[in-house]
């Protein structure tokens, strides 16, 4: 037998073996095949396929199965899908659902290179999680944004980025409020707010007056004037300034936003209109 004929026989043998295994696998798959529920498939196709986990389930397919098969699972859990998605799921499943409240991720910090002091140069693994375990990060303020982009990398919608000033900012046109950035932030300076929020406290420090001024020229000095000035009673103190945005929004257009005007450093501001009353020194600008 020649070398060529031996090779042909080998190829034929492997071909037959492959065919036998293929038929066996097909028969096994057919025997153990579990037919899918068409309703689950329809629900799954109505979801945004972001697999962000905002609904509390591992992914869209898991949520689709749960909302169809489990009576207590609401069709209004898909935040990225918005109200249109909720309406589709209500129609498909026949379940009742309340109107979904659109939210966006907002940074409660304005510790840019211009305003916030640095006390060291961090040269380790360039993640916020890693930097936060090394003396709380390179910034003197241990409650501020570290700007190393953990939130940027985890965002499935390309809605949050570290800007040129060293802190993160959110593109509200892309943000769906899934909350993944909020969960991953080691400093907990990202917060989900109603999309129509009116004011923002862009500081998360729990330090007091003079110490705050040493670490950030626009940090909240805990004067609490905003609490007294708010006509809606929406601003309170919990170790730091806290805003009840539902109360703030519900108060209506009669609000003169005196809370904003009362802020001595400008860190309590209108949405999208940060205006620092305290300007950085030349040394702060150099940082």
Phi, psi and omega per residue, in radians:
X1 nan 2.287 -3.108
X2 -1.362 2.879 3.134
X3 -1.086 -0.659 -3.128
X4 -1.145 -0.771 -3.127
X5 -1.187 -0.591 3.078
X6 -1.093 -0.745 3.127
X7 -1.115 -0.717 3.128
X8 -1.103 -0.741 3.102
X9 -1.096 -0.681 3.120
X10 -1.112 -0.756 3.121
X11 -1.104 -0.742 3.137
X12 -1.118 -0.706 -3.139
X13 -1.092 -0.836 3.130
X14 -1.129 -0.576 3.093
X15 -1.121 -0.772 3.124
X16 -1.117 -0.758 3.133
X17 -1.078 -0.747 3.123
X18 -1.093 -0.695 3.133
X19 -1.131 -0.726 3.127
X20 -1.084 -0.810 3.132
X21 -1.126 -0.662 3.122
X22 -1.084 -0.793 3.118
X23 -1.115 -0.700 -3.138
X24 -1.124 -0.751 3.137
X25 -1.159 -0.693 3.125
X26 -1.116 -0.727 3.132
X27 -1.141 -0.693 3.124
X28 -1.142 -0.785 3.138
X29 -1.076 -0.676 -3.136
X30 -1.195 -0.645 -3.112
X31 -1.193 -0.719 -3.061
X32 -1.734 0.191 -3.135
X33 -1.148 2.275 3.091
X34 -1.849 1.981 -3.100
X35 -1.090 2.396 -3.130
X36 -1.466 2.683 3.111
X37 -1.404 2.103 -3.136
X38 -1.000 -0.540 3.137
X39 -1.176 -0.698 3.096
X40 -1.089 -0.725 3.113
X41 -1.091 -0.705 -3.138
X42 -1.168 -0.733 3.118
X43 -1.123 -0.769 -3.130
X44 -1.071 -0.682 -3.136
X45 -1.247 -0.315 3.113
X46 -1.484 -0.234 3.140
X47 -1.470 2.758 -3.037
X48 -1.313 -0.059 3.121
X49 1.059 0.516 3.121
X50 -1.437 -0.424 -3.118
X51 0.875 0.733 -3.054
X52 -1.466 -0.363 3.133
X53 1.464 0.103 -3.127
X54 -1.089 -0.439 -3.134
X55 -1.359 -0.207 -3.109
X56 1.701 0.010 3.117
X57 -1.970 2.752 -3.055
X58 -1.019 -0.530 -3.114
X59 -2.897 3.116 -3.085
X60 -1.097 -0.700 -3.118
X61 -1.138 -0.656 3.113
X62 -1.146 -0.718 3.123
X63 -1.170 -0.708 3.134
X64 -1.034 -0.773 3.128
X65 -1.141 -0.726 -3.098
X66 -1.174 -0.739 -3.074
X67 -1.210 -0.404 3.100
X68 -1.504 -0.712 -2.993
X69 -1.679 -0.328 -3.091
X70 -1.949 2.026 -3.053
X71 -1.030 -0.510 -3.047
X72 -1.567 0.003 3.132
X73 -1.558 2.127 -3.062
X74 -1.333 2.551 3.046
X75 -1.411 0.087 -3.097
X76 -1.893 0.495 -3.090
X77 -1.659 -0.185 -3.095
X78 -1.520 1.618 -3.120
X79 -1.162 -0.786 3.138
X80 -1.063 -0.548 -3.125
X81 -1.243 -0.390 3.111
X82 1.254 -2.989 -3.056
X83 -1.148 -0.574 3.134
X84 -1.076 -0.742 3.113
X85 -1.136 -0.743 3.129
X86 -1.044 -0.785 -3.137
X87 -1.063 -0.686 3.128
X88 -1.149 -0.733 -3.130
X89 -1.198 -0.619 3.076
X90 -1.096 -0.750 -3.136
X91 -1.162 -0.682 -3.105
X92 -1.277 -0.734 -3.022
X93 -1.637 -0.340 -3.091
X94 1.337 0.165 3.134
X95 -1.513 2.711 3.079
X96 -1.541 2.598 3.124
X97 -2.647 2.516 3.068
X98 -1.419 2.865 -3.141
X99 -1.146 2.353 -3.123
X100 -1.389 2.426 -3.128
X101 -1.644 2.007 3.140
X102 -1.152 2.295 3.121
X103 -2.260 2.801 3.096
X104 -2.401 2.747 3.126
X105 -1.508 2.209 -3.107
X106 -2.172 2.395 3.134
X107 -1.498 2.184 3.096
X108 -1.664 1.035 3.140
X109 -2.875 2.470 2.998
X110 -2.277 0.628 -3.122
X111 -1.402 1.158 3.133
X112 -1.284 3.020 3.073
X113 -0.999 -0.547 -3.076
X114 -1.237 -0.628 -3.006
X115 -1.864 -0.596 -3.024
X116 -1.677 2.389 3.134
X117 -1.375 2.610 2.993
X118 -1.932 2.493 -3.137
X119 -1.958 -0.078 -3.138
X120 -2.844 2.941 3.035
X121 -1.887 2.081 -3.106
X122 -1.564 2.169 -3.090
X123 -2.069 0.178 -3.101
X124 -1.441 -2.793 3.109
X125 -1.002 2.215 -3.012
X126 -1.419 1.164 3.011
X127 -2.374 2.637 3.118
X128 -1.104 -0.673 -3.119
X129 -1.081 -0.761 -3.139
X130 -1.206 -0.765 -3.102
X131 -1.139 -0.575 -3.069
X132 -1.196 -0.397 -3.140
X133 -1.535 -0.117 3.086
X134 -1.759 1.538 -3.120
X135 0.955 0.498 3.079
X136 1.364 0.128 -3.140
X137 1.857 3.030 -3.043
X138 -1.385 -0.336 -3.113
X139 -1.351 2.597 3.070
X140 -1.126 -0.632 3.066
X141 -1.351 2.083 -3.094
X142 -1.602 0.182 3.138
X143 -2.047 0.046 -3.022
X144 -1.745 3.029 3.127
X145 -1.153 2.305 3.140
X146 -1.525 -0.316 3.021
X147 1.182 0.484 3.135
X148 -1.790 0.078 2.874
X149 1.426 0.399 3.045
X150 -1.030 -0.705 -3.140
X151 -1.170 -0.648 3.138
X152 -1.120 -0.735 -3.086
X153 -1.247 -0.513 -3.074
X154 -1.566 -0.255 -3.084
X155 -1.178 2.087 -3.116
X156 -1.383 -0.054 -3.055
X157 -2.058 0.150 3.125
X158 0.965 0.700 -3.026
X159 -1.805 -0.126 -3.078
X160 -2.364 2.336 -3.084
X161 -2.496 2.677 3.011
X162 -1.411 2.174 -3.092
X163 -1.549 -3.127 -3.072
X164 -1.181 -0.281 3.133
X165 -1.576 0.029 3.022
X166 1.565 0.197 3.053
X167 -2.256 2.877 -3.105
X168 -1.504 2.655 3.052
X169 -2.416 2.617 -3.041
X170 -1.859 2.348 2.993
X171 -1.546 1.785 -3.064
X172 -1.134 -0.348 3.119
X173 -1.294 -0.346 -3.140
X174 -1.869 -0.469 -3.069
X175 -1.166 2.306 3.130
X176 -1.871 -0.087 -3.131
X177 1.348 0.515 -3.116
X178 -1.202 -0.462 3.049
X179 1.542 0.046 -3.121
X180 -1.118 -0.647 3.123
X181 -1.168 -0.646 3.136
X182 -1.112 -0.736 -3.095
X183 -1.187 -0.612 -3.017
X184 -1.500 -0.292 -3.071
X185 -1.203 2.042 -3.107
X186 -1.237 -0.352 -3.134
X187 -1.635 -0.147 3.130
X188 0.971 0.762 3.129
X189 -1.783 0.050 3.032
X190 -1.805 2.443 -3.061
X191 -2.460 2.477 3.047
X192 -1.495 2.084 3.139
X193 -2.067 2.705 3.041
X194 -0.957 2.440 -3.092
X195 -1.003 -0.510 -3.131
X196 -1.713 0.497 3.110
X197 -1.066 2.644 -3.028
X198 -1.794 -0.660 -3.079
X199 -2.283 2.816 -3.135
X200 -2.414 2.360 2.953
X201 -1.700 1.768 -3.052
X202 -1.549 0.843 3.079
X203 -2.692 2.407 -3.117
X204 -2.092 0.203 -3.073
X205 -1.155 2.659 3.026
X206 -2.040 0.217 3.065
X207 -1.445 3.081 -3.087
X208 -2.091 2.817 -3.130
X209 -0.091 -1.573 -3.005
X210 -1.055 -0.670 -3.135
X211 -1.167 -0.669 3.116
X212 -1.072 -0.753 -3.110
X213 -1.090 -0.455 3.139
X214 -1.328 -0.416 -3.048
X215 -1.915 -0.365 3.141
X216 -2.739 2.152 -3.039
X217 -1.272 -0.204 3.109
X218 -2.087 0.211 -3.109
X219 -1.201 2.721 3.108
X220 -1.178 2.193 -3.103
X221 -1.709 0.195 3.053
X222 1.086 0.608 3.104
X223 -1.283 -0.390 3.074
X224 1.150 0.309 3.101
X225 -1.140 -0.560 -3.141
X226 -1.121 -0.567 3.130
X227 -1.141 -0.791 -3.127
X228 -1.214 -0.554 -3.047
X229 -1.409 -0.391 -3.040
X230 -1.241 2.021 -3.135
X231 -1.281 -0.310 -3.101
X232 -1.574 -0.129 -3.072
X233 1.135 0.517 -3.055
X234 -1.637 -0.142 -3.115
X235 -1.907 2.275 -3.111
X236 -2.457 3.139 -3.081
X237 -2.112 2.245 3.086
X238 -2.454 0.919 -3.024
X239 1.499 -0.302 3.018
X240 -2.779 2.954 -3.108
X241 -1.223 2.268 3.140
X242 -2.174 2.393 3.141
X243 -1.971 2.230 3.012
X244 -1.561 1.688 -3.020
X245 -1.204 -0.464 3.078
X246 -1.123 -0.766 3.098
X247 -1.136 -0.734 -3.111
X248 -1.062 -0.803 -3.123
X249 -1.205 -0.720 -3.078
X250 -1.161 -0.428 -3.105
X251 -1.088 -0.505 3.028
X252 1.568 -3.064 -3.042
X253 -1.197 -0.180 3.127
X254 -1.219 -0.225 -3.126
X255 -1.250 2.279 3.123
X256 -1.627 0.110 3.132
X257 0.920 0.797 3.115
X258 -1.111 -0.415 3.108
X259 -1.039 -0.707 -3.138
X260 -1.171 -0.801 -3.102
X261 -1.171 -0.452 -3.084
X262 -1.412 -0.296 -3.045
X263 -1.194 2.172 -3.045
X264 -1.313 -0.433 -3.121
X265 -1.888 -0.124 -3.136
X266 1.401 0.137 -3.101
X267 -1.365 -0.334 3.013
X268 -1.671 1.947 -2.933
X269 -2.460 2.938 3.050
X270 -1.258 2.698 3.138
X271 -0.980 2.163 3.066
X272 1.282 0.177 -3.095
X273 -2.311 0.896 3.136
X274 -1.110 2.301 3.133
X275 -2.459 1.857 -3.099
X276 -1.385 2.156 3.087
X277 -1.407 -0.459 3.102
X278 -1.668 1.972 -3.114
X279 -1.439 2.582 -3.133
X280 -1.251 2.609 3.048
X281 -1.330 2.989 -3.134
X282 -1.118 -0.597 3.135
X283 -1.216 -0.638 3.098
X284 -1.175 -0.690 3.118
X285 -1.119 -0.592 -3.136
X286 -1.159 -0.583 3.091
X287 -1.074 nan nan
